[in-house]
Amino acid sequence: MLRHLTSKIKATGPISVAEYMREVLTNPVMGYYVQNDMLGPDGDFITSPEISQIFGELLGIWCLSEWMGAGKPSRFQLVEFGPGRGSLANDILRVFSQLRGALGGAAVSVHLVEVSPKLSQVQAQCLTGDQSQVSASEDEPVYRQGTSTTGLPISWYRNLDDVPRGFSIYLAHEFFDALPIHKFQGTEKGWREVMVDIDPDEPGKLRLVIVPAPTLASTQLIQADEKRRHVEVCPEGGVIVQRLANRIAEDGGAALIADYGHDGTKTDTFRGFKGHKLHDVLASPGSADLTADVDYSYLRRMAGATVACMGPVSQKDFLKNMGIDTRLQVLLRNCADPSTRAQLIQGYDMLTNPLKMGERFQFFTMLNHSRLTRPEQSKGGKKMAPVPKKGPAPLPVAGFSELGLS
């Protein structure tokens, strides 16, 4: 990978951090996500669904709550971006199976957006028991299909545009933080882009440089009223949010984005992880995961007025609003094994402790505006447009307000 990158830089000059991330993470031959098994205790990082089953169970309740809040549509698509090992989807589908009666016969289907063929195999093993079929042609929008162990159809896609339209609940857990970012530095001459170049003192190493002249990105991606002196922008994330917003506005549904992030306050968050430890982002490219905190203020701006946005709220607050304390007590009451009880308590602490994942991890949702408005009313035979509710919605937006399932 290093030889590939240095050849590219020698041919074209310094490359953006976004191009560097894209090559290092998703290059079809040498990319980190193609070559490595990065998840779990033996990988480079571990995610909330691997820490505790409660996390996925509560997100399953959230999905059902939003489906109910939308009036229980007859067709219900669950769409997850970057499903990792499939642990989150597996926990959610278990909740759907246990609460099958609450779904009332709705036609539920699962749609996974995954660029890594290797990870799609891991997901299929987790969700279907490896009872899935791969498309014979790489041009097919659905490249893998199967049936979950709970009996629901599952399809795999490379990008969102191939996912069928219709009422959908979209989940993006630790997805946006891996999308390529551009980095910018404020200087006396204005905004300049931070790019990746070859270190002239050590030709076998890379370095970050501030380019002297404006780039197209530095002239287009910085807000006029930006107060920070160092900014990271993820245009690819902005495009995905705009597409999600349009789908939610036209087809109904909701999106839940959960990631390390901030509300437009942080500056330099670009970092690498290898073996659960911080790793130099430019050292041994392709051997470590690269990530940057999600700027939720940017995502909100990209969504615009098309949808209603709520959050970000901390993972601690979201999970407590969803009833994690009650769920933990139920599991502990039904568990006599000391080792399992200790694991449950340890997982709870990792998820909610402000010094661990409780505060750094943030939740953000996009909703169809009808979710927060009164139904149409008629006056003198004439329909009136929906109006904002003065009080809470009939079913609160779970996680962002107290859960009120009835």
Secondary structure, DSSP 8 states (H G I E B T S, - for coil): -HHHHHHHHHHH--EEHHHHHHHHHH-TTT-HHHH---BSTTSSB--HHHH-HHHHHHHHHHHHHHHHHTT--SEEEEEEES-TTSHHHHHHHHHHHHTHHHHTT-EEEEEEE---HHHHHHHHHHHHTT-EEE-S-TT-SEEEEEE-TTS-EEEEESSGGGS--SSEEEEEES-GGGS--EEEEEETTEEEEEEEEE-TT-TTSEEEEE-SS--HHHHHSS-TT---SEEEE-HHHHHHHHHHHHHHHHH-EEEEEEEEEESS------EEEETTEEE-TTSSTTSSEEE--EEHHHHHHHHTTSSEEEEEEEHHHHHHHTTHHHHHHHHHHT---HHHHHHHHHHHHHHH-TTTTTTTEEEEEEE-GGGGB---EEETTEEE---B-SS--SS--BTTB-----
